[in-house]
């Protein structure tokens, strides 16, 4: 789930990316860690720990911003990496929204449950519409 800007200023990202590269962290490691962190956030949300879940989403969304920058900086950018990243991004969004949906259902809030469901569908539709339009040769 991406709540942070797609690209942070180079003055912020570059030193972090250099440190990650020096530590031999790979973009795939960051993508996977971000996904697992968002699974944790989903569980926290489902348990009703909404503030902690929100903090986890923000922290692990930062990893999503770093994985692409690290891939470009280390020459590891690939089509597979882009697919892996976007797939885990959608799964992360669905998991976190699913955690919110679970919490809403357990709390008896039908309105919040419906909002979580609609947000999940909307999140997934963005990727579907983009892929479908590209398949039809339409530029977005």
N, C-alpha and C positions, 0 to 999 in steps of 0.2 A: 504494500500500500504506500503510495507516494503522496505525502503531505508537504514535503519540502520542495523548494524550487528545483527544476530539472538540472540546472547548473548553478553551482555556487561560484563566487568570484575566485579566480585563479590564486589570488593571494591567500585564500583560506584553504583551498583544495590541494595546491601543489605540495606544501610541506607534508601534509597528511599522506598524500599518495606516495611521495618519496620514501617516507617512513615505512609504509606498508610494503612497498616494493623491496626495500632493504631487508625487511623481515621475512621476505619470500611468501607473503600472503598473495594468493591468486584472486583474480576477479570472481571465479567460481566459489571460492571460500566465502567471500563477502556476500555474494548472492544467496548462498545456502544459509549462512548465518542470519541474514536479514529475514529469510523465510521462516526459519526456526524461531526467531525472535517474535515474529508476528503470530506464529502458532501460540507462543506463550501469551502474547497480548490477547489473543482470542479466548484462551482459557481464563485469563484474568477477567475479561469482560463478562464471560459466561458466569463467573463466580460473583459478579457484582462489584469487583474492584475496578471501577471505571476510570478513576484518576490514574491508578497505576497502569492500567491497560493503555490509556492515552499516552502516558510517558513512554511506555515500551514502544508503541507505534511510532512516536516521534524519533526515538533513538534509533530504532531499526530501519526507519525510512532513510536516515542519514547514510546507512550502509548501502542502500540502493543507489544513492547519489554517487557514492565512491566507487562502486564496482565498475561502472562504465569508464570513469576517469582513469582508474587503475589499468583497465584493459587497453585503453588508448595509449597511456604513458609507457606501458611495458610491451607494446606491440602484440598484445594478445587478443585484440578485438577480432571477433569472428561472427559469422552468421549464426553458428550454433550458440555462441555465447549470448547473442542478442535474443535468440529464441528462448533459451533457458531463462534468461533474466525476465523477459516479458511473461513467460508462462508462470514463473514463481511469483511475479508481481500480481497477476490475476488471482492465483491461488491464495496469496496473502490477503488480498482484499476480501475475497470470499470468506476466508477463515475468520478474519476480524469482524466482518459484518455478520457472519454466522454466530459468533460469540455474542454480539450485541442482540441479535435476534433471539438467541436462547435466553439471555438475561431478561429481555422484554417479555417473552412468553412465561417465564418463571415468575415474573413480577405481576403478571396479569395485565400488562399494558398492550392492548391490541393495537393502539395507534403507533406506538414505538416499534412493535413487531412489524407492522406493515411498512413503516418507513425503512427499517433495516432490509426488508425483502426488496422493496423498490430500489433502494440504493445498490443492492447486490446485482439485480437485473441490469440497472443502468451501467454499472461498472463493467459487467461482462459484455454488454452491447457495444460499448466503445470499441473494444478489440474486434468484435464480430463485424461491425460496420466497416472498420478500417480494412480488415482482411478481404471482405467481400468487395469493397470498392476497388481495391488494388487488383483483385482477380478479374474484375470487369474493365480494368484499364482506366478507371476514374481517379483523378488526383484529388486528394483532400487537402 
